[in-house]
Amino acid sequence: MSHTLGIRQAQKQKTRQALMDSALQLLEHQSLSSLGLREVTRAVGVAPAAFYRHFKDTADLGVALVDAALGSLHDTIRAVIVTTGSGEERIDRAVALIGAHVRTHPAHVRFIARERHGGVTPVREAIGVQLRRFADEVAEALGADPESAGWTRADLRMLAGVYVDHMVMTASALLEGNEESHEEAVLTTARAQLRLVALGRRHWLD
């Protein structure tokens, strides 16, 4: 019996993942608010009723996509922030991380960029929760940096928010072109902007 249940559970998870993958592919060219569940189930090859075994509605599906797109990035981003090295090295690592993530997960990045200010409230709120969590984690990491001596918690949170917003802005900008020259131009600008932020950080308490 347990073996049968295990097979059923694996099949259920496979179908759920297929629905998410198909939805993400369909969302390459439309917003979540215009996506119909019949489109998604048709792409997977299951009956529309099967959708409700996995998600309450398309908004619930969207929240699951947010978790898939952003949930795994927390440890990676925190690791970049806390790594040692010169300011330039840390900036280079951070920008390289953004570039690599957009290259390997363009559909996820496009979904987040579009839905961050989209019309599906639960999804917009889920993205906000994840980005605020990023900012809280970055602020905690920055607080352990000797360069942050004397900073208030509010100021550290403000700086962390700048970093997170910059990450999202850079990722979105990378999606606007496919040429290698476009990517390099965006990443060069991103590095310069982070150097400017770093300069301001060093003089914030002046």
C-alpha positions in Angstrom: 0.0 0.0 0.0 2.8 2.4 0.9 4.5 1.7 -2.4 1.3 2.6 -4.2 0.8 5.8 -2.2 4.4 6.7 -3.0 3.8 6.3 -6.7 0.7 8.3 -6.6 2.4 11.1 -4.6 5.3 11.2 -7.1 2.8 11.4 -10.0 0.9 14.2 -8.3 4.1 16.1 -7.8 5.1 15.5 -11.4 1.8 16.9 -12.6 2.0 19.9 -10.3 5.5 20.7 -11.6 4.3 20.3 -15.2 1.5 22.8 -14.6 4.0 25.3 -13.1 6.4 24.8 -16.0 3.7 25.2 -18.6 2.3 28.3 -16.9 5.8 29.8 -16.8 6.2 29.2 -20.5 2.8 30.7 -21.3 3.7 33.7 -19.2 6.6 34.5 -21.4 4.2 36.5 -23.6 1.3 37.5 -21.2 0.5 38.5 -17.7 -0.8 36.2 -15.0 -4.1 38.2 -14.9 -4.8 37.1 -18.6 -3.8 33.5 -18.1 -6.6 31.0 -18.1 -6.3 27.6 -16.3 -7.6 25.9 -19.4 -4.6 27.1 -21.3 -2.3 25.6 -18.7 -4.1 22.3 -18.5 -4.3 22.0 -22.2 -0.6 22.5 -22.5 0.0 19.7 -19.9 -2.6 17.4 -21.4 -4.8 17.1 -18.3 -8.5 17.9 -17.7 -9.3 21.3 -16.3 -10.7 19.7 -13.2 -7.2 18.3 -12.5 -5.9 21.8 -11.9 -7.8 22.1 -8.7 -6.1 19.1 -7.2 -3.0 21.2 -7.1 -4.0 24.9 -7.0 -7.0 26.8 -5.8 -6.9 29.2 -8.8 -4.4 30.9 -11.1 -3.4 33.3 -8.3 -2.4 30.3 -6.1 -0.4 29.0 -9.0 1.3 32.4 -9.3 2.3 32.4 -5.6 3.8 28.9 -6.2 5.8 30.3 -9.1 7.0 33.2 -6.9 8.3 30.7 -4.3 10.0 28.7 -7.1 11.6 31.8 -8.6 12.9 33.5 -5.5 12.9 31.0 -2.6 16.1 29.3 -3.6 18.0 32.6 -4.0 18.2 33.5 -0.3 21.3 31.5 0.6 23.1 32.5 -2.6 22.6 36.2 -2.1 23.4 36.1 1.6 26.7 34.2 0.7 27.6 37.0 -1.8 27.0 39.7 0.8 29.1 38.1 3.6 32.0 36.9 1.5 35.3 38.6 2.2 37.4 40.5 -0.2 37.7 44.1 -1.4 34.7 46.2 -2.2 35.4 45.8 -5.9 35.6 42.0 -5.6 32.3 41.8 -3.8 30.6 44.1 -6.4 32.0 41.9 -9.2 30.7 38.8 -7.5 27.3 40.3 -6.9 26.9 41.5 -10.5 28.2 38.2 -11.9 25.6 36.4 -9.8 22.8 38.5 -11.3 24.0 38.0 -14.8 24.3 34.2 -14.4 20.9 33.9 -12.8 19.2 35.8 -15.7 21.0 33.7 -18.2 19.9 30.4 -16.6 16.4 31.4 -15.4 15.1 34.1 -17.8 11.5 33.0 -17.6 11.5 33.2 -13.8 13.1 36.7 -13.9 10.6 37.9 -16.5 7.7 36.6 -14.4 8.9 38.4 -11.3 9.7 41.6 -13.2 6.2 41.7 -14.8 4.2 40.6 -11.8 6.0 42.7 -9.1 3.6 45.5 -9.9 0.9 43.4 -11.7 -2.8 43.1 -11.1 -2.9 39.8 -9.2 -2.8 40.9 -5.6 -1.7 37.7 -3.8 1.2 37.3 -6.3 2.2 40.9 -5.9 2.1 40.5 -2.1 4.1 37.3 -2.3 6.8 39.0 -4.3 6.9 41.8 -1.8 7.3 39.4 1.1 10.2 37.6 -0.6 12.0 40.9 -1.5 11.5 42.2 2.1 12.9 39.0 3.4 15.9 39.5 1.1 16.4 43.0 2.4 16.2 41.8 6.0 18.8 39.1 5.4 21.1 41.5 3.6 20.7 44.1 6.4 21.7 41.4 8.9 24.7 40.5 6.9 25.7 44.1 6.4 25.4 44.7 10.2 28.2 42.2 10.8 30.5 44.1 8.4 33.1 46.3 10.3 32.3 49.0 7.8 28.8 49.2 9.3 30.0 50.2 12.8 27.8 53.0 14.1 25.0 52.4 11.7 21.5 52.3 13.0 19.3 49.3 12.2 17.0 51.5 10.1 19.9 52.8 8.0 21.2 49.2 7.4 17.7 48.2 6.3 17.5 51.2 4.0 20.9 50.3 2.4 19.8 46.6 2.1 16.6 47.8 0.3 18.8 49.8 -2.2 20.8 46.6 -2.9 17.7 44.5 -3.4 16.0 47.1 -5.6 19.2 47.4 -7.7 19.3 43.6 -8.1 15.8 43.5 -9.4 16.3 46.5 -11.7 19.5 45.0 -13.2 17.9 41.7 -13.8 15.0 43.3 -15.5 17.3 45.4 -17.7 19.2 42.3 -18.8 16.0 40.9 -20.3 15.5 43.9 -22.6 18.1 42.7 -25.1 19.7 39.4 -26.3 23.0 40.6 -27.6 26.2 40.0 -25.6 27.0 43.7 -26.0 23.7 44.6 -24.3 24.4 42.3 -21.3 27.9 43.7 -20.9 26.6 47.3 -21.0 24.0 46.6 -18.4 26.5 44.8 -16.1 29.0 47.6 -16.5 26.4 50.1 -15.5 25.4 48.0 -12.6 29.0 47.8 -11.3 29.4 51.5 -11.6 26.1 52.1 -9.7 27.2 49.8 -6.9 30.6 51.5 -6.7 28.7 54.8 -6.2 26.5 53.3 -3.5 29.7 51.9 -1.8 31.2 55.4 -1.9 28.2 56.9 -0.3 28.2 54.1 2.3 31.7 55.0 3.4 30.8 58.6 4.0 27.2 58.1 5.3 28.2 58.8 9.0 30.2 61.9 8.0 
